[in-house]
Amino acid sequence: MQTPMFRAKSVYSSPTTKIVKIEGMVKEADIEPWSDLMAELSKSSTTELVLDFSSVGFLDPRAVNVLRQHITERMYLLNCSSLVRNMLQTTGLRRNVLD
C-alpha cells in the first residue's frame, strides 16, 4: 500500500476541545486511509473537534464525501482554502465550516 499524501497530527488537546491539523493532499488513491482517519476522529464525540485545513493543498471530491459521511455536530473545519471551503459548503457542510 502506498503512503498517503496527507497526514494528521494533534496540535492541541483539552478535556473539551481537540485540534487536529491536516497537511498535504487527499487524492483518489488516499480515500481508504482518509476514510479510516475520519472514522477514528468521529468517534471522539465527547469533545469539540476542530480540523485545521490550513495546510491542505487539495481535497478530492470523494474525500469530501467521506468527510460528509463521518462529520458530527461537534466537528468543525477551520482555515479551509477558498476551493475546499466552496466544495464543503456545496455538499451541505456550511455550518461546520468556521471562517
C-alpha atoms as one frame of an Amber mdcrd trajectory, in Angstrom:
protein
   0.000   0.000   0.000   1.259   3.442  -0.936   1.937   6.054   1.738  -0.876
   8.641   1.841  -0.158  12.147   0.552  -1.613  13.631   3.741  -1.002  13.416
   7.453  -2.874  14.398  10.570  -1.378  15.475  13.852  -2.950  16.590  17.096
  -1.782  20.139  17.868  -3.969  20.863  20.906  -5.991  18.806  23.332  -8.002
  19.627  26.432 -10.869  17.865  28.185 -13.355  19.768  25.982 -11.556  20.507
  22.702  -9.134  18.824  20.337  -7.482  20.430  17.311  -6.067  18.204  14.576
  -4.000  19.724  11.769  -4.414  18.061   8.369  -1.497  18.558   5.975  -0.879
  17.700   2.342  -3.271  16.494  -0.324  -6.055  13.930  -0.213  -6.133  12.329
  -3.654  -8.180   9.448  -5.045  -5.501   6.935  -4.020  -5.773   8.173  -0.417
  -9.503   7.575   0.067  -9.132   4.403   2.163  -6.690   5.860   4.738  -8.697
   9.125   4.704 -11.880   7.195   5.464 -10.120   5.336   8.293  -8.889   8.631
   9.766 -12.325  10.276   9.555 -13.957   7.237  11.187 -11.430   7.330  14.021
 -11.802  11.088  14.562 -15.596  10.974  14.513 -15.547   8.593  17.484 -14.294
  11.358  19.782 -17.816  12.662  20.295 -17.211  13.774  23.885 -15.071  16.737
  22.793 -15.334  19.503  20.245 -13.081  18.526  17.348 -11.564  21.154  15.083
  -9.857  20.030  11.889  -7.357  22.656  10.727  -7.163  22.553   6.937  -4.678
  25.455   6.572  -2.035  23.147   5.076  -4.338  21.158   2.775  -3.477  21.792
  -0.869  -6.066  19.536  -2.488  -9.125  17.583  -1.403 -10.543  15.068  -3.889
 -14.356  15.247  -4.236 -14.543  11.662  -2.915 -12.638  12.797   0.175 -15.276
  15.488   0.717 -17.980  12.803   0.533 -16.119  10.695   3.108 -15.832  13.721
   5.360 -19.550  14.412   4.945 -20.380  10.813   5.939 -18.308  10.984   9.136
 -18.789  14.550  10.319 -20.641  15.041  13.580 -22.320  18.037  15.202 -19.198
  18.520  17.314 -16.717  18.593  14.390 -15.639  21.868  12.796 -13.401  22.697
   9.846 -11.014  25.638  10.135  -8.732  27.551   7.749 -10.025  25.945   4.543
  -8.811  27.341   1.233 -11.494  29.001  -0.902 -11.697  25.946  -3.165 -12.035
  23.484  -0.277 -14.486  25.777   1.573 -16.705  26.035  -1.525 -16.668  22.261
  -2.026 -17.602  21.664   1.608 -20.350  24.277   1.651 -21.820  22.942  -1.601
 -22.136  19.485  -0.057 -24.091  20.793   2.930 -21.299  21.262   5.458 -21.722
  25.062   5.685 -22.497  25.095   9.428 -19.356  23.055  10.194 -17.006  25.415
   8.324 -15.512  28.123  10.520 -14.453  31.294   8.710
